[in-house]
Amino acid sequence: MKLLINIKNEDLLESILSFLSSFQDDGVEIINQDYNDKEEFSEEYIEKNWKELIMTSIDNSDYYKSDEYYIDRAVDLEERGKI
């Protein structure tokens, strides 16, 4: 399972990382992934990484599994002339 958490409070971040580090011997791997909300992405990058971008930009993690998500994705691809 992969879990992505956006923590903006540095003090809280240190506490959570310390707690999660105690489980590294049990197979928990901590990967630091800096994410810039203001970053602009090329069409090629979006096409290759659209699922991850959506997963990291919405609060509802069930959205990408829903019918609404597939409809939104199809509409987007149709507008771009990809389908």
Biotite code that builds the C-alpha atoms (Angstrom):
import biotite.structure as struc

atoms = struc.array([
    struc.Atom([0.000, 0.000, 0.000], chain_id="A", res_id=1, res_name="MET", atom_name="CA", element="C"),
    struc.Atom([1.190, 3.496, -0.812], chain_id="A", res_id=2, res_name="LYS", atom_name="CA", element="C"),
    struc.Atom([0.180, 6.459, 1.349], chain_id="A", res_id=3, res_name="LEU", atom_name="CA", element="C"),
    struc.Atom([0.823, 10.091, 0.498], chain_id="A", res_id=4, res_name="LEU", atom_name="CA", element="C"),
    struc.Atom([0.493, 12.659, 3.289], chain_id="A", res_id=5, res_name="ILE", atom_name="CA", element="C"),
    struc.Atom([0.896, 16.418, 2.812], chain_id="A", res_id=6, res_name="ASN", atom_name="CA", element="C"),
    struc.Atom([2.188, 17.911, 6.087], chain_id="A", res_id=7, res_name="ILE", atom_name="CA", element="C"),
    struc.Atom([2.770, 21.658, 6.189], chain_id="A", res_id=8, res_name="LYS", atom_name="CA", element="C"),
    struc.Atom([3.588, 22.002, 9.900], chain_id="A", res_id=9, res_name="ASN", atom_name="CA", element="C"),
    struc.Atom([7.327, 21.287, 10.356], chain_id="A", res_id=10, res_name="GLU", atom_name="CA", element="C"),
    struc.Atom([6.981, 20.330, 14.044], chain_id="A", res_id=11, res_name="ASP", atom_name="CA", element="C"),
    struc.Atom([4.220, 17.870, 13.256], chain_id="A", res_id=12, res_name="LEU", atom_name="CA", element="C"),
    struc.Atom([6.221, 16.532, 10.322], chain_id="A", res_id=13, res_name="LEU", atom_name="CA", element="C"),
    struc.Atom([9.166, 15.661, 12.579], chain_id="A", res_id=14, res_name="GLU", atom_name="CA", element="C"),
    struc.Atom([6.871, 13.880, 15.053], chain_id="A", res_id=15, res_name="SER", atom_name="CA", element="C"),
    struc.Atom([5.151, 11.847, 12.361], chain_id="A", res_id=16, res_name="ILE", atom_name="CA", element="C"),
    struc.Atom([8.433, 10.918, 10.669], chain_id="A", res_id=17, res_name="LEU", atom_name="CA", element="C"),
    struc.Atom([9.875, 9.837, 14.005], chain_id="A", res_id=18, res_name="SER", atom_name="CA", element="C"),
    struc.Atom([6.831, 7.650, 14.673], chain_id="A", res_id=19, res_name="PHE", atom_name="CA", element="C"),
    struc.Atom([6.844, 6.085, 11.193], chain_id="A", res_id=20, res_name="LEU", atom_name="CA", element="C"),
    struc.Atom([10.601, 5.467, 11.385], chain_id="A", res_id=21, res_name="SER", atom_name="CA", element="C"),
    struc.Atom([9.992, 3.118, 14.305], chain_id="A", res_id=22, res_name="SER", atom_name="CA", element="C"),
    struc.Atom([8.289, 0.756, 11.825], chain_id="A", res_id=23, res_name="PHE", atom_name="CA", element="C"),
    struc.Atom([11.094, 0.618, 9.265], chain_id="A", res_id=24, res_name="GLN", atom_name="CA", element="C"),
    struc.Atom([12.261, -2.783, 10.543], chain_id="A", res_id=25, res_name="ASP", atom_name="CA", element="C"),
    struc.Atom([8.723, -4.046, 9.856], chain_id="A", res_id=26, res_name="ASP", atom_name="CA", element="C"),
    struc.Atom([8.888, -3.023, 6.209], chain_id="A", res_id=27, res_name="GLY", atom_name="CA", element="C"),
    struc.Atom([7.675, 0.584, 6.265], chain_id="A", res_id=28, res_name="VAL", atom_name="CA", element="C"),
    struc.Atom([9.580, 2.643, 3.719], chain_id="A", res_id=29, res_name="GLU", atom_name="CA", element="C"),
    struc.Atom([9.542, 6.423, 4.023], chain_id="A", res_id=30, res_name="ILE", atom_name="CA", element="C"),
    struc.Atom([9.999, 8.330, 0.770], chain_id="A", res_id=31, res_name="ILE", atom_name="CA", element="C"),
    struc.Atom([10.258, 12.110, 0.868], chain_id="A", res_id=32, res_name="ASN", atom_name="CA", element="C"),
    struc.Atom([8.403, 13.612, -2.073], chain_id="A", res_id=33, res_name="GLN", atom_name="CA", element="C"),
    struc.Atom([8.357, 17.387, -2.264], chain_id="A", res_id=34, res_name="ASP", atom_name="CA", element="C"),
    struc.Atom([5.341, 18.652, -4.153], chain_id="A", res_id=35, res_name="TYR", atom_name="CA", element="C"),
    struc.Atom([4.938, 22.172, -5.482], chain_id="A", res_id=36, res_name="ASN", atom_name="CA", element="C"),
    struc.Atom([1.276, 23.185, -5.898], chain_id="A", res_id=37, res_name="ASP", atom_name="CA", element="C"),
    struc.Atom([2.232, 26.021, -8.231], chain_id="A", res_id=38, res_name="LYS", atom_name="CA", element="C"),
    struc.Atom([4.299, 23.866, -10.561], chain_id="A", res_id=39, res_name="GLU", atom_name="CA", element="C"),
    struc.Atom([3.226, 23.798, -14.193], chain_id="A", res_id=40, res_name="GLU", atom_name="CA", element="C"),
    struc.Atom([3.406, 20.512, -16.070], chain_id="A", res_id=41, res_name="PHE", atom_name="CA", element="C"),
    struc.Atom([3.926, 19.834, -19.742], chain_id="A", res_id=42, res_name="SER", atom_name="CA", element="C"),
    struc.Atom([1.266, 18.000, -21.725], chain_id="A", res_id=43, res_name="GLU", atom_name="CA", element="C"),
    struc.Atom([3.614, 15.017, -22.017], chain_id="A", res_id=44, res_name="GLU", atom_name="CA", element="C"),
    struc.Atom([4.165, 14.881, -18.246], chain_id="A", res_id=45, res_name="TYR", atom_name="CA", element="C"),
    struc.Atom([0.425, 15.136, -17.557], chain_id="A", res_id=46, res_name="ILE", atom_name="CA", element="C"),
    struc.Atom([-0.346, 12.411, -20.074], chain_id="A", res_id=47, res_name="GLU", atom_name="CA", element="C"),
    struc.Atom([2.143, 10.044, -18.429], chain_id="A", res_id=48, res_name="LYS", atom_name="CA", element="C"),
    struc.Atom([1.383, 10.977, -14.803], chain_id="A", res_id=49, res_name="ASN", atom_name="CA", element="C"),
    struc.Atom([-2.252, 12.087, -14.793], chain_id="A", res_id=50, res_name="TRP", atom_name="CA", element="C"),
    struc.Atom([-3.409, 9.498, -12.275], chain_id="A", res_id=51, res_name="LYS", atom_name="CA", element="C"),
    struc.Atom([-0.783, 10.456, -9.677], chain_id="A", res_id=52, res_name="GLU", atom_name="CA", element="C"),
    struc.Atom([-1.466, 14.168, -10.230], chain_id="A", res_id=53, res_name="LEU", atom_name="CA", element="C"),
    struc.Atom([-5.162, 13.665, -9.598], chain_id="A", res_id=54, res_name="ILE", atom_name="CA", element="C"),
    struc.Atom([-4.535, 11.497, -6.559], chain_id="A", res_id=55, res_name="MET", atom_name="CA", element="C"),
    struc.Atom([-2.316, 14.140, -4.973], chain_id="A", res_id=56, res_name="THR", atom_name="CA", element="C"),
    struc.Atom([-4.544, 17.105, -5.782], chain_id="A", res_id=57, res_name="SER", atom_name="CA", element="C"),
    struc.Atom([-7.936, 16.006, -4.459], chain_id="A", res_id=58, res_name="ILE", atom_name="CA", element="C"),
    struc.Atom([-9.120, 15.309, -0.937], chain_id="A", res_id=59, res_name="ASP", atom_name="CA", element="C"),
    struc.Atom([-11.414, 12.417, -1.842], chain_id="A", res_id=60, res_name="ASN", atom_name="CA", element="C"),
    struc.Atom([-9.186, 9.399, -2.421], chain_id="A", res_id=61, res_name="SER", atom_name="CA", element="C"),
    struc.Atom([-12.152, 7.387, -3.712], chain_id="A", res_id=62, res_name="ASP", atom_name="CA", element="C"),
    struc.Atom([-12.620, 9.785, -6.630], chain_id="A", res_id=63, res_name="TYR", atom_name="CA", element="C"),
    struc.Atom([-10.074, 8.064, -8.870], chain_id="A", res_id=64, res_name="TYR", atom_name="CA", element="C"),
    struc.Atom([-11.954, 4.773, -8.427], chain_id="A", res_id=65, res_name="LYS", atom_name="CA", element="C"),
    struc.Atom([-15.344, 6.271, -9.236], chain_id="A", res_id=66, res_name="SER", atom_name="CA", element="C"),
    struc.Atom([-17.348, 6.386, -12.444], chain_id="A", res_id=67, res_name="ASP", atom_name="CA", element="C"),
    struc.Atom([-17.184, 10.190, -12.274], chain_id="A", res_id=68, res_name="GLU", atom_name="CA", element="C"),
    struc.Atom([-13.388, 10.012, -12.532], chain_id="A", res_id=69, res_name="TYR", atom_name="CA", element="C"),
    struc.Atom([-13.485, 7.865, -15.666], chain_id="A", res_id=70, res_name="TYR", atom_name="CA", element="C"),
    struc.Atom([-16.056, 10.177, -17.245], chain_id="A", res_id=71, res_name="ILE", atom_name="CA", element="C"),
    struc.Atom([-13.946, 13.254, -16.385], chain_id="A", res_id=72, res_name="ASP", atom_name="CA", element="C"),
    struc.Atom([-10.844, 11.570, -17.817], chain_id="A", res_id=73, res_name="ARG", atom_name="CA", element="C"),
    struc.Atom([-12.662, 10.565, -21.011], chain_id="A", res_id=74, res_name="ALA", atom_name="CA", element="C"),
    struc.Atom([-13.996, 14.107, -21.475], chain_id="A", res_id=75, res_name="VAL", atom_name="CA", element="C"),
    struc.Atom([-10.490, 15.491, -20.974], chain_id="A", res_id=76, res_name="ASP", atom_name="CA", element="C"),
    struc.Atom([-8.975, 13.103, -23.508], chain_id="A", res_id=77, res_name="LEU", atom_name="CA", element="C"),
    struc.Atom([-11.767, 13.804, -25.993], chain_id="A", res_id=78, res_name="GLU", atom_name="CA", element="C"),
    struc.Atom([-11.211, 17.565, -25.666], chain_id="A", res_id=79, res_name="GLU", atom_name="CA", element="C"),
    struc.Atom([-7.526, 17.033, -26.409], chain_id="A", res_id=80, res_name="ARG", atom_name="CA", element="C"),
    struc.Atom([-8.378, 14.911, -29.435], chain_id="A", res_id=81, res_name="GLY", atom_name="CA", element="C"),
    struc.Atom([-6.767, 11.799, -27.972], chain_id="A", res_id=82, res_name="LYS", atom_name="CA", element="C"),
    struc.Atom([-9.874, 9.625, -28.399], chain_id="A", res_id=83, res_name="ILE", atom_name="CA", element="C"),
])
